[in-house]
């Protein structure tokens, strides 16, 4: 290591030298976390206002979740699905009863869960809806972000996700997000449409919230036309928006529900697809799976992580603190504030500058210097998503940091 560099600089240099350059992080090297705070290797404390893209809803290093992790790790961590294990059935029962579905299919990452839902949708199309083989069409919304696998990017409208990765998976069609008439037209003119993938709130696109009647109407149209309404709640789920699911705000029960991120409280990758028997039992043994999916360690951790959300009333706190955050941020006078939007503790500040500008990035760098971590998306939008354990005093302090940072940018 170069002794003339700080420890943070040395570690960043090592990662730049030996790691792939598929991310562009804020130049902060984190070492530990507790609750709403993280500390870098030099001992500086920050508010975490990204929560690992909403994976750490329960707060960093939650003692109950860590205990579940260590207790289970002492017994057994992985069995594969070649055998039954002592935790999977209990986990499946708990989660299906919590969300009101017949069955759960466990996976690891969010992208894997989306791939699982894609396969389930196609299988259901041929076995139950009677679509001719290889003609099933699945509908997605513009501005979507469901992951970065080849199948998922085939439905993306973002150049950075698609460019130079073709050829793409066929029969994935895109319709304008929030445009109900366009959705009706697609459904009425293409009888091979079998599923509609939707984020109830688009996260990566910049916390884009549609009109409530849009989602409700889409769900109803899907039902009338035997099209599966598939909700990707990987980021919006597990209390982030002020209810357990973002769909709960509209009283919608998706035909398929995709969960991930905070399902494990940020301790290890855990994801799941939930559906009723008519859909889930279309996939038979040998047709889909995962070595780590449903492993006993993940099941024990995810069960406890969900219990923490429920018993600590984190959805209720997210709703209350979200209102406070938007109210307090709305009082800030700055030429850079174009719009503040959000639901619960999933919020965005749209910066009054172009997407090509560096203004949002520079504001995030200044906030990091002042002790708060967030990151831009789509160039001129800053996403604010702290752990759901945050309290009123911490919200007020954090807004003060944001205000000071905005005022220091010319």
N, C-alpha and C positions, 0 to 999 in steps of 0.2 A: 504493500500500500504506500501511496505517496504521503509522507508525513507533513507536507506543506498544505494539504487539503484537510477540511473538516471531515469528521466521520461520515456525515451525510453525503458530502461530495464524493468521498471514496467509494461508498456503497453504490451511489448512482452510477459512478464511472464503471464499476465492475459489471453492473447490470447492462449498461450500454454496450460494454465490450462482449459479453458472453450471452446476452439474451436477445431473442427476436425483438424487432422494433415494431410490434403490432399494437402498442399502446403509447400514448403521449401523456405521462402522468404529471400532475402538479409536483414540483421538486421538493417533496417532503418525504422523509424516510421514517415510517411508523414502526414502533417497537412494541407498544402495549396499549391496552384500552380498558376502560372501566366506565360503565354507564354511558353517558353522552360524550365522554371525553376520550381522546387518544393522545399519546405522547410520542414524540420522535426520539431518535437515538441520542439526541443531545439533551433530552430531558424537557423540551418545551411542550406545553399542554395546548391542545386545540379542542374546540367544539367540533364534533364530527357531524356535518350537515349533509352527508351523502349516505351514511349507514351502509356502505358497501352495496350501493344501488338497492337499498331497502332490504338487504339480507339480515341486518342487525336490528330489527325492530325492537327486540327485547332488551337492547342495550348490550354493550361489550361486556364479555366475561360474566354473564349472569350466573350467580352461584348455583342456582338450582339446575340450570342446564349443564354447567360444568360437572356437577355431581353426578347427573345422569350419565354423562360421557365417561367419567372415570370409573363409576361403579360397573357399568356395562363392559368397559374395556378390560377390566380385571377378569371378566368371565369369558367372553368370546366376542370377537369383532366381526368376523366374516365366515359364513358357511357356504355361500353360493345357493342358488335355488335348486341345486341338485337334491337338497334335503330341506325339511322343515326346520324352522328355528323357533325358539321360545318367545320371541318378541314380535314377529311379523303379524301374526293373527290378531294379537291384542292391539297393535297399532292400527291395523286395517279397520277393526271394529270401532275403535275410538274415532278415527277420522271420518269414516263413512257416516256414522251416527251424528257427528258434529255438523257435517255439511249436508246431510240428507240424501245420500246416494247408496246404491246397492253394493257397488264394488269400487276398489282402488287398485290401480296398477302402479307399483313403486318404481321410480327411476332415480337418477342422481342429479344431473344438471337440468336447468330449465330447458335448454335446447333439446335434450333427450326427451323430456316430457312433451314438448311440442311435436317432435318427430313421432312419438308414440301416438299422440292424438291424430296426426295426419294418417298414420297407418290404420288406426281404428276406424276413422271416418271412411276411408276407402273400402276397408273390409266390410263395414256395415252397408255401404252403398251397393255392393255386389250381392251380398247375402240377404239383405233385408229390403232394400228399396228396388232391387231388380234392375239396376243400371247395367247396360251391356259392358262386358269386360273391357277395361282400359279406356273407358269413356267418361268416368266420373270426373267432375269438375269441382274444385274447392275454391271458395271465394275469400279474398282478403281485402283489407282496407288500405288505401294509400297512406303513406307515412308510418306504416306498421314497423314494429321491431319485435321479432319473436326469437331472435338468435342469429347465428351466423353459419349454420351448416349449409351444405349445397342445396338441400331441399328448401330450407327456409328462405334463403336469399333469392330463390327463384320467384318468390312472391314479394320481394322487397321493391320499393320504389326509390331507394337511396343508391346513388351512384357508387359511393364508397363501399357499399356492401356487395354490389353486383359486378362492377367493372372487372373484366379479365378473369372471371370465374366461370364463364359459360362452358359448355351448353347447360341450359337450365332444365329443371324438372317440368315436364309439360302438364297442362290442365290445371294450373294454378292461375286464377284470374283475379284482377284487382279492380275494386270499385272505390269511388271517392268517399273518404271518411266523413261521416256526418250528413251525406247527401241521401236522404231517404228515397227520393224519386229515382235516383240512379240505381239504388239497391232494388227497388220494386221492379224496375225495368229488367235488370239482370235476371232476377228470379223468374219473372213471367216469360222471358224469351228464351231461356236455356233450361230445359227440363233435366239436364244432366248435372245441374248443381246439387251437391249433396251436403255441403257444409259451409259455414261462415265463421271464419276465425276473426276474433275481435278483441282488442284491448279496451276494456271499459273506459279507461283513461290512457291516452298514449303517453308513455313515459319518456322514451328516448327522443320522441318528436318534440318534446318541450312542455309536457304536462298539458296536453290538449284534451279538453273536457267537452264532449258533445252535449247537445240538448238531451234532457232525460227522456223525452218522448221518442228520440231517434232510436236508442237502444231497445226500449220497450216495443216500439213498432217493428224493428228488425226481428226481435225475438218472436213476436206474434206472426209475422209473415213467414218466418222459418217454420213455425209450427203448422201453419196452414198448408205449407207446400212440402212437408216432410223433408225439410232441410235441417241439419243439425246446427244449433247455435252453440258455438264453442268459445268459451271465455278464457283468454289468457290472463290469469290473475297472478302471474309469477311476481310481478312488482307491486300491483295494486292490492293484492290479497293479504291476509293475516293482519288485519286491523289498520293498515297504513292510511286508508282514506277516511277513517272515523267509524267504519263498520267492519265486521270480519271480512266481508268481500265488498268490492266496489259495486258489484251487481246488486247487493242488498239495498243500496240507495234507491234503486228503481223497482225493487221487488221482483227481480228476474232470477229464475233458477235455470242456469245453462244446461243444455243436454250433456255437454262435457265441460268439466272444470279442470284447468291446468294450474297447479301450484308449484312453488319452488322457493328459492331465496330464504325468506324468514321462516319457512317451514322447519328449519333446524336452528333458528336463532343465530345464524352465521357461523355455526361451529364446524359443519362439514356439509358437502353437497347432498341435498335431499330434495327430490321433486316427486310429483305424483300426478296422475290423471284419474279423475273420478267420473263415473258414469253409472247408469243403471244397467241391469242384466241384459236387456235387449241389445245394447251397444257393446258392452264390455265382453260378453261371452261369445262375440263373433271371432275373437282371436283364440286359437287353440294352442295346446302345448307344442313348443318348437317353432312357433311362428313369430315370436317376439320375446325379448328378454334382456337381461343385463347381469353380469357377474356380481356387481356390487348392489344392484337394485334390491331393496328390501333387506339389506344386511341388518343384523341385530343391533349393531351400534347405532346406525342411522335411525332405526325404529324407536329405540329407547330415547334418543336425543330429541327426535321430532315430537314424540308424545309429550315429553316434558316441556318443550318449547311452546307447544300449543296451550298446555295447561297454564303456563306463565301468562300468556296473552289473555286468557279468559279470567283467571283468578286475580290478576293485577289490573283488570279493566283497562287494557291498553287501547282498545278501540275508543272507549269513552274519553280517555285522555287525549288521544290523537285528534278527536273532534274538537274538544275544548281548546287545546293548545294550538290547533290549526287556525281557529277563528282568531285567537289572540295574536298569533304570528302575522296573519294577513292584516289585521287591524293596526298593529304597531308599525309594520313595514309601510302601510299606507299613509302613515303620518310623516314619513321621511320625505323631505324635499330634495330632489336631485334631478338634474337634467337628464340623467341616464335612465331613469325609470320610465319605461313605456307602458308596461302592464304588469300587474301582480295577479296571479291566478292560482287556484289549487283547490284541493278538497282534503280535509284532515291534515295530516302532516306530509302530504305530497304536493309541493308548491313550486312555483316558478316565478322568476323575475325576468321579464323580457327587457333587454337593454335597448335603449334608444340609439341604435347604430346598426350598420349593415351586418349580415351574416359573415361577410368576408373580413370584417374588422377584427382587431385584437382586443377590443375594449372589454368584452366579457372575460376573456382570459386574464387581462391585466387586473381587472377587479378581483378575480379569484386569487391571483398572486398576492395582491394587497391584503385581502382577507386572511390568507394564510399567514402573512407577516404579522397580522393583528390577532391571530389566534382562532380562526374559524376556517374549516375546510369545506369547500364545495367545488363543483366543476361545471364548465359550460357544456351545453349540448346544442347542436345546430348553430354553432358560431356565436349567436347573440342572446342565448337563453341560459340562465343559471338556475339549476335545480337545487331546491332546498328540502332535504328529507332527513331530519335528525332522528335518532332513536326515539321510540314512542314513550320512553320513560322520562322524557324531558319535563321539567316543571316550569312554572310561571316565571320565577326569578331568572332561570337560565334562558328562557325565550327573550325576556327584556334585555338581558346582557348581550345575547347574540345579535339582536336587532341593532343594538348600539354599535357593535363591531361592524356590521354591514353598513350602517350609516356613515361611520367614520371612514370606511374604505371607499365608499362611493364619493365622498367629499374630497378625497385625496387624489382622485384621478382627474387630470385636466381634460 
